[in-house]
Amino acid sequence: NSNSGNSGNGNDNNGGNIPSVAIPPKKSSQALVQKLQDIYKIIVKQEIELQERCSQLTTSQTTELKNLWTIYKINSELINNYVTFITTALLPSQSEQDLSIGQEIVEIYRIERRLWVYGTITFLDVLKNFSNFMDPEVCCQFITHVFISISNMLADISSKYAIPGLQRLRDLSRMAIALYPSGFMDWKLSAEHWYMEAMKFTYNHGKLYYHMSTVQQNTLEAFVNLGKSVFC
């Protein structure tokens, strides 16, 4: 995670320039790419700042609470920009041509993966390291912010692009079981619900059935999914 621009295509952090995409001479397509490019430039800067601040914390044995809240603010804004990028690129009301271009840009730059790896996991790892003395409100607010942001994103894009988001909601819910202070809410119910939603689109995946079995309230159903995970 030390290089926030490197998420898979070897040239993510290139000053915020959108990769080469075949763009017909159409004003709406050009406007879409320009808008995504403007958002992406902001994302790159925020990713770098977040990584640097998190790295500084992980090398120290203690930290002031205000530092965690500062990182929280940066990370929350980064999450918002990821979501804005995806919803802008995959807005259902735009033309098929613009939607195709937006989808291609999201896939080339792996924005959905970066939303999870850089936008979510990075800070959760930091919070886990400082869980002994940090204010639990930081963790609560961050997990809730990510959860609501992804949920709103899924409501704004077509269902055929929503599968990665469903997977993130289920994984975030499962992680929250361990990270969230007890007594706030039952994240097992949330995890079970979103695993069931994800199963509508993903089949024969052993890890999915296994994770589902770990959060289910019904013991018999949990054993059934545990058996499915072994068979898969």
C-alpha positions in Angstrom: 0.0 0.0 0.0 3.0 2.3 0.0 2.4 3.3 -3.6 -1.2 4.4 -3.8 -1.0 5.0 -7.5 0.0 1.5 -8.4 -3.2 -0.6 -8.3 -2.6 -3.0 -11.2 -2.1 -1.3 -14.5 1.4 -0.2 -13.9 0.7 3.5 -14.6 -2.1 4.6 -12.3 -0.3 7.5 -10.7 0.4 9.5 -13.9 -0.5 12.9 -12.8 -4.3 12.3 -13.1 -4.5 11.6 -16.8 -7.2 9.3 -17.9 -5.9 6.4 -20.0 -6.3 6.2 -23.7 -9.8 5.3 -24.6 -11.3 5.4 -28.1 -13.5 8.5 -27.8 -15.7 9.5 -30.7 -16.0 13.2 -31.5 -19.1 13.6 -29.3 -19.4 16.5 -26.8 -21.1 14.4 -24.1 -18.3 11.8 -24.2 -15.6 14.4 -24.1 -17.3 16.1 -21.2 -17.6 12.8 -19.4 -13.9 12.0 -19.8 -12.9 15.5 -18.7 -15.1 15.3 -15.6 -13.6 11.9 -14.7 -10.1 13.3 -15.2 -10.8 16.2 -12.8 -12.1 13.8 -10.1 -9.2 11.4 -10.7 -6.6 14.1 -10.1 -8.1 14.8 -6.7 -8.2 11.1 -5.9 -4.5 10.6 -6.7 -3.5 13.5 -4.4 -5.7 12.1 -1.6 -4.4 8.6 -1.9 -0.9 9.8 -1.6 -1.6 12.0 1.4 -3.6 9.2 3.1 -0.8 6.6 2.6 1.8 9.0 3.9 -0.2 9.8 7.1 -1.1 6.2 7.8 2.5 5.2 7.3 3.7 7.7 9.8 1.2 6.4 12.4 2.1 2.8 11.9 5.8 3.5 12.6 5.1 5.1 15.9 4.0 3.5 19.2 1.5 6.1 20.1 -0.6 8.8 18.5 -2.8 11.7 19.4 -6.4 11.2 18.8 -6.6 14.3 16.7 -4.3 12.6 14.2 -6.8 9.8 13.7 -9.6 12.2 13.2 -7.5 14.1 10.6 -6.9 10.9 8.7 -10.6 10.1 9.0 -11.5 13.4 7.3 -9.1 12.8 4.5 -10.2 9.2 4.0 -13.9 10.1 4.1 -13.4 12.7 1.3 -11.4 10.1 -0.7 -14.3 7.6 -0.3 -16.7 10.4 -1.5 -14.6 11.0 -4.6 -14.3 7.3 -5.4 -18.1 7.1 -5.3 -18.6 10.2 -7.3 -16.2 8.8 -10.0 -18.1 5.5 -10.2 -21.6 7.1 -10.2 -20.5 9.7 -12.8 -19.0 7.0 -15.1 -21.9 4.5 -14.7 -24.8 6.9 -14.6 -27.8 4.9 -16.1 -29.4 8.0 -17.7 -26.5 8.7 -20.1 -26.2 7.3 -23.6 -25.0 3.7 -24.2 -21.8 5.1 -25.8 -21.0 7.2 -22.8 -21.8 4.4 -20.4 -19.5 2.1 -22.3 -16.7 4.6 -22.1 -17.3 5.2 -18.4 -17.3 1.5 -17.7 -14.0 1.1 -19.6 -12.3 3.9 -17.6 -13.5 2.5 -14.3 -12.2 -1.0 -15.2 -8.8 0.3 -16.5 -8.1 2.3 -13.4 -9.6 -0.3 -11.1 -11.5 2.4 -9.2 -13.8 -0.1 -7.4 -10.8 -2.1 -6.2 -9.0 1.1 -5.0 -12.2 2.1 -3.2 -11.8 -1.0 -1.1 -8.0 -1.5 -0.8 -6.9 2.1 -0.5 -10.1 3.8 0.6 -11.2 1.3 3.2 -8.6 -1.4 4.3 -5.8 1.1 4.7 -7.4 3.1 7.5 -9.1 0.0 9.1 -5.6 -1.6 9.5 -4.4 1.6 11.3 -7.4 1.6 13.6 -6.9 -2.0 14.4 -3.3 -1.3 15.5 -4.4 1.5 17.8 -7.6 -0.2 19.1 -6.3 -0.4 22.7 -6.5 3.4 23.4 -8.3 5.0 20.5 -11.8 6.6 20.7 -14.2 3.9 19.4 -16.2 6.6 17.7 -13.5 7.0 15.0 -14.0 3.4 14.0 -17.8 3.5 14.3 -18.1 6.6 12.1 -15.6 5.4 9.5 -17.3 2.0 9.0 -20.7 3.7 8.9 -19.5 6.3 6.4 -18.1 3.6 4.1 -21.2 1.5 4.4 -23.6 4.3 3.6 -21.5 5.6 0.8 -21.4 2.2 -1.0 -25.1 1.7 -0.4 -25.9 5.0 -1.9 -23.6 4.3 -4.9 -25.5 1.0 -5.5 -28.8 2.9 -5.6 -27.4 5.3 -8.3 -26.0 2.8 -10.8 -27.4 0.0 -12.8 -27.8 -3.4 -11.1 -25.5 -5.1 -13.6 -22.6 -3.0 -12.2 -23.5 -3.5 -8.6 -22.0 -6.9 -7.9 -18.6 -5.5 -6.6 -20.5 -3.2 -4.3 -22.6 -6.0 -2.9 -19.4 -7.9 -2.2 -17.9 -4.9 -0.4 -21.0 -4.5 1.8 -20.9 -8.1 2.9 -17.1 -8.0 3.6 -17.3 -4.7 5.4 -20.2 -6.1 7.6 -18.1 -9.2 8.4 -15.1 -7.0 9.3 -17.3 -4.8 11.4 -18.2 -7.7 13.6 -14.6 -7.8 14.9 -13.8 -4.0 14.8 -17.1 -2.4 15.9 -17.5 -1.9 19.6 -20.1 -4.4 21.0 -23.6 -3.1 21.8 -23.9 -0.7 18.8 -25.6 -3.0 16.3 -25.6 -6.6 15.2 -23.4 -6.6 12.1 -24.0 -10.3 11.7 -27.5 -9.6 10.4 -26.1 -7.2 7.9 -23.3 -9.6 6.8 -25.8 -12.4 6.4 -28.2 -10.2 4.3 -25.5 -9.0 1.9 -24.0 -12.5 1.5 -27.4 -13.7 0.5 -27.6 -10.8 -2.1 -24.2 -11.6 -3.4 -25.1 -15.3 -3.8 -27.7 -14.3 -6.3 -24.9 -13.5 -8.7 -22.0 -15.7 -7.5 -22.1 -19.4 -7.5 -19.8 -22.3 -6.6 -17.4 -20.1 -4.7 -16.2 -22.0 -1.6 -15.0 -18.9 0.3 -18.3 -17.2 -0.1 -20.2 -20.1 1.4 -17.6 -20.4 4.2 -17.9 -16.7 5.2 -21.6 -17.0 5.0 -21.6 -19.9 7.5 -19.5 -17.8 10.0 -22.2 -15.1 10.4 -25.4 -17.1 10.1 -27.7 -17.1 13.1 -29.4 -20.4 12.1 -26.9 -23.2 13.1 -28.4 -25.8 10.6 -28.1 -23.3 7.7 -24.6 -22.5 8.8 -23.6 -26.1 8.7 -25.2 -26.5 5.2 -23.1 -23.6 3.8 -20.0 -24.9 5.6 -20.6 -28.2 3.7 -21.1 -26.3 0.4 -17.8 -24.5 1.0 -16.0 -27.9 1.3 -17.6 -29.3 -1.8 -16.7 -26.2 -3.8 
